[in-house]
Amino acid sequence: MKRLVLVLIAIFLLTSTIAPGVFAAEKYKIAFLPKIIGNTFFEVAGSRAVQMGKQIGAEVTYDGPAVASVAEQVKFINTFVNQGYNAIVASALDPNGLNQALKRAMSKNVIIVTWDSDVDPHYRTFYVNQGTPDILGRVLVDMVASQLPNPQQETKVAFHYSSPTVTDQNSWAKFAEKIIKTEYKKWKILTWQYSDMDFPKAVSVGEQLLKTYPDVNAIICPDSTAFPGQAKAAENLNKTGKVIVVGFTTPSTIRQYIQRGTVVKGALWDCGVQGAAGVYTAYKLLKGEKIQVGSSFTIPGITGDFKVVPNRLQGGDMYEKGDLANAKDNGIILLPERLIFTKENIDKYNF
């Protein structure tokens, strides 16, 4: 009996020694990929993504291309896979350009979550979405309409954003166009211009737009670089107060233009919350927790419910057709709210 007790004690001491190392929860490695580094929107999102990683005990790496390039994003995805990351949370420059790299990642059991800008749903699990096109297209049009003496009057409008293929901005702009054609039939869309998320180019494109269409009344910029670039172009050509410029960007980026009266209204969502939500979603999936369309969940430290809705609500063939349109384990996670910035409230926001 004494010998048995000694053996049991030895086994207990041995397992007590190795248990913390052997049975400790795995520290997941999550890569957070922006469209481009250096842009305020993505830097804020990346910072909160890394912060969320520390909060939940995951290793989160924020890194991406220095230029807006699909090929460069593919390189980063391949590198993350080769380095053994468990999940990639990506904002895609193109809805199809990353597919093969993501397919390879998924074949190696890497969890794929998208945020900000989506890919084909077959190449990710969930898309952490700032708002469906009907929500954000409506915000863009409403910001213009609210600044017109009579929204039903003849109004000449232009669109200026990053690219005709980038998933998120293009869907918002197209829905805004739909609203214009059905609700504001006297508005005329003069042109669509693109500046590839490059600020100097956005200023140049913005100036050329104003010179080519001197009678334009409003310019809609659903892009965090094109919006301040277009505002700067308006100032350079002494168009402050003569043309309405609206769009999406961080309050810290557009604040100076609002304070000078070049911009009256701008909008966004809390991109820091979006970054944190992308990482938290990946973490839930890595732990084996189910996320199902039709449900909602909360995230520690963030106010509001994150609703999970079907892919089809995003609109367009990529979402409305095919086997994942109404899938239960593949869909869209909506942020709780959108924000409108004006001179009266913009100093309340510090991102």
N, C-alpha and C positions, 0 to 999 in steps of 0.2 A: 504493500500500500504506500509506504514511504517513498519507494522508487517511483511509483505511478504519480504521486503528488509532485515529486521533483521534475518529472518529465512534463507534466501539465504546466508547471510554473515556467519551465524553460520555453515551452511553446508559446505561452502567454507573453513572456518578455520579448521573444523573437517577433511575434506578430505585432506587438505594441510598437516595436522599433521600426518595422518596415511599413506599417499601415499608413502613416501619413504620406509616404511617398507613393505607395502602390495604389491606395484607394482614394487619394485626393481627387477632387473634381478636376476634369481636364480643363486646362486653360486654352480656350479656343483662340485661333488666330483669324482675325477678320480684316480684310482689305477694303478700304473705303476709297473708291475711284471717282474723281470728278471729271468733268469734260476738259477742264484746264486748270492748272494751278495759278495762283497769283491774283485771281479774280476774287473780289471781296465776298460775293455770294458763296463761292465754293470754300473759301478759307474759313468763313464763319461756320458753315455746315461741317467742314472737316474737323474744326476745333471741338465742336459739340459731339461729333462722332467719337473722337478720341476720348473725350471726357466721359461719355457713356460707357465706353469700354472699361475705363478704370472703375466706374461705379458697379459694373456687373462682374468684374474680374476677368475680362477678355482682353487679349492683346490686339489693339486696333491700330492699323497703319494707314495713314492718309498720304496718298501719293498719286501722281498722274502726270500727263504730258504738259510741257511748257507752251505748246501750241495746240490749237483745236484741230486734232487729227485723228481720224478713225484708226489709221495704221498704228499710231502711237498708243492709242488705247488698247489695241489688240496686243501689242508688245507687253504692256503692263499686266494685262490679264494672264498671258502665258507665263510671265515671270512669277506672278503670285501663285499660280498653280504649281509651278516647278519648285517653289519655296515651301510648299506644303500648307498653304492657307486653307482653312476649313470653310470659309465663306468669302464671297466678293459682293460688295454693295456698290453698284455702278450707276452712274448717270451717263446715258449713251448719247453720242453725237449723231448716231444714225440708227434707225429702227432695225436695220438688217446687217449692217457692217460688222457687228460684233458676234453674230450668230455662231459661226464656226468655232471661234475661240471659246465662247460660252458653252457650246455643245461639248467640246473637249473637257472643259472644267467640270461639267456635270457628270461626264463619264467617269471622272475620278472622284465622284461623291462630294464635290464642292457645292455648297448651297449658293444659289444666285438670287439676289434681291436687287431690284432696281429702285432708283429714287430720282426725282426731278425729271428725268427723261427716259422713256421706256424702250424696250426691245420687243420683238415678237414674243408673246407670252409662253411659247413653247421652250424658250431659252432662259426662263427665270421662274421663280415661284410666285412672289408677290411684288407689286409695284407700289412703293410708298409715294403717293400722289398728292401734290399740293391742291388739287381740285380738278374735277372732270372738265372737259372743254366747255360744256354749257355754263358751268360756274365761272370759269376764268374768262371766257369770251365775253360773257355778260359784264363782268367787272370792267374790262377794257372799254367796251362801248358805253357803259354807264358813265365812266369818267369823262368821256367826251361830251355826251349828251347833257350832263349836268352843268357844263360850262358854256352852253349855247343859250342865247336869249330865247330861241324857239327851236327845240330839237327837231321839229318837222320842217325846218327851213332847208333850202338848198345848201349843202355842205360838201366841200371837197376834202377827201380823206386820203392819206397814204399810209402804208405799212412799212416799217423798217425793223428788221430783226436779224438773227444770225445766219439762217440758212433755210432754203425751201424744203430740206429733208429732215431737219432736226425734229424729233417726234413731238416734244411738248409744245414748243412755240408755234409750230405749224398747225397743230390741232386747235390751239386757242385762237389763232388768227383766222382760221377757216370757219370756226364757229362764230367769231365776231362778224365775219363777212356775211354769214347766213342771217344773223340778227339784223344787220344793216339792210340787207335785201328785202327782208320781210316786214320790219318795223319802222325803218327810216328810208323810205323809198326815194326821197329826194337827195339822199347822200350819194355821192359819186366817188368810187375808189379810183384814184388816178394812177397809182403805181405800187409795186411791191419791190423793196430794196433790201439788200443783205450785206452784212459787214463782218461775218465770220468771227464774232466775239473778239474783235481787235479794236481797241479804243481809238487809236489814230485813224484807222480806216472808217470807223463809225462816224467820227467827226467829218472826215472827207466825204463820205457817202451822204451824210446829213446835209452838208453844205451844197453838194451838187443837187440833191433833191430839192432844196429850197430855191436854188437858182433855176432849175428846169421847170419847176411848178411854183412860181412866185405867188399864185393865188390859192395855194393849198391852205385850208382852214385848220386841219388837225392831222397830227402824225401819231400813229399808234405803234408803240415799241415794246412788244412782249419779250424783251431780252435785257438782261442786267447790264450789258455793255452798250448796246445800241441806244438805250434810253438816255443815259447820261451823255453819250456821244452826240445824239440828236439835240439835246438841250444845249450843249456847248456850241454846236453849229448854229443854233438859233441866236445865241449871244454874239457869236463872231460876226454874224450878218445883220446885227441890230434888229432881230425879229422878236425880241422879248415883248410879250403882250400882244403880238400880232398873229401868232400861230399857237394853237393848243398842242402841247406835247404831253402825252401820257404813256405809261408803261409799267413794267415790273423791274424793280431793282431794290437793293437794300437801302434803308433810310439813311445810313451814313454816306452812301454814294450820291444820293439825290438831294441831300439836305441843302447844300449850298445853292442849288438851282431853285429850290422851293423858297429859300430865304430871300433870294434876289427877285422872285416873281416870274422867273422864266418858266417854271413848272408850278401849276396850282395843285395838282393831285398826282400822286404816284401810288402804286400798290405792290404788295408782296404777301408772303406768308412768312412765318418765322422759319427761316432756312436752317437755323440752329436746331430747332425742334425736328425738322425733317431729317437732318443728319443723324441726330440721336435716335429717331424712330427707325431709320434704316438699319442701324447697328442692332437695336433691340429686337427688331423683327428677325434678323438673321440669327441672333442668339437664341430666341425662342425655338426656332426651327432646328437649330443644332442640338438643343436639349431634348428634342423629340416632342415638343409641345405642338398641338394641332392649332392651326389658324384656319378658320372656315368662313367662307363667304356667307353673309347674313348675320354674322356675329360682330362683336366689337370687343376691344380690350383697352386697358389703361397702361400707362408707362410711368414708373416711379419718377417723381419730380416734375411731371408735365401735366398741366391742367387739360382736361377734356377727354372725350372718348375717341378712339380711332376706329372708325367703322370700316368693315370689310365688305366691299361690294363687287358685283360681277364685272368681268372684263368688258362685257358688251357696253357698259355705260360710258366707256371711253370713246366709243363711236368709231366708224371706219371699218373697212373690210378686215383689217388685222385683228380687230377685237370682236366684231359682230358676227363674223363667219367662222366656221371651223369648230372643232371639238372642245375648245376652251372658253367659248363665249359665256357659258353658264356653269363653268366648273366650280366645284365646292372647295377644292384645295389649291386653287390657283386664281388670283384675282387682284384687286386694287384696294389698298389701304389709304383712306382719306385722312388728311390732316384736319384737326378740329376747327380751324378758322383761317380766314384771310384778313389782311390788314390794309387800310387805306391811310396814306400819309398826306397831311396838309400842314400849312404853316402853324396851325394851332396845336397839333399833336406830335409833330415829328421829333421834337426834343425828348419825348418820353421813351424813345427807342434807342438802344445803344448797340445795335449790331449793323 
